[in-house]
């Protein structure tokens, strides 16, 4: 299994349907299934229901694009997974903030409870530092100090790749987990994926260039052991074991609107 998966709820960025994802997780005997759509958890309840139907443990997470230290810094992705119901509620809050174009900062992540975080290699802020060892070390030192032990993880590179990333992770005691972005079910969907990108970019199909080759559930199941070290593959099982979300479905939850100070509402 991978802990970084886009579904149809990542608009125009994935060919994976939620039911296909869960069905494949059951077929492949994965210990759990995760979905981490970009800045949204609109599919979380549907995903949870499907996991219960197929008797697969569910990890309803999110790929959060967070703000760096400065207001001018570009946002970068962090994978967030809930350890418990409190963590799930926190992810829902951040997803709501993102839907309202509110910023979520990396320090909010560090100060939260009940969540686990994975820094991906691609497009992440530390990923841009890979050619600068000093900048990469400074970033990891800052994050390792702010996050509690065992809360922060790094996406593991493929075998024999990204040695600077590996050395930095070892130096600052940050564990790595094999978790590439998966956004197709089968390799045969590459043409359909390119079509989605064409629509997203407003281009005709023949002029569309895929900057980042999509990764499929099928390839992950068949090739993961050839591409990644065994320890990094085993770590996703450790993360899955740390996450337990139990949603109460079918119950009515009324919103609470606390009155300011000691004032009371008068009902007429």
ABEGO torsion letter per residue (X at the ends): XBABBBBAABBGABABBAAAAAAAAAAAGBABBBBBBBGBAAAAAAAAAAAAAAGBBBBBBBBBBBBBABAABBBBBBBBBBABAAAAAAAAAAAAAAAAGBBBBAAAAAABBGBBBBBBABGBAAAAAAABAAAAAAAAAAAAAABBBGABBBBBBBBGBGAAAAAAAAAAGBBBBBBBBBABABAAAAAAAAAAAAAAAGBBAAABBBABBBBBAAAAAAAAAAABBAAAAAAAAAAAAABBBBBBBGBBBBBBBBBBEABBBBBX
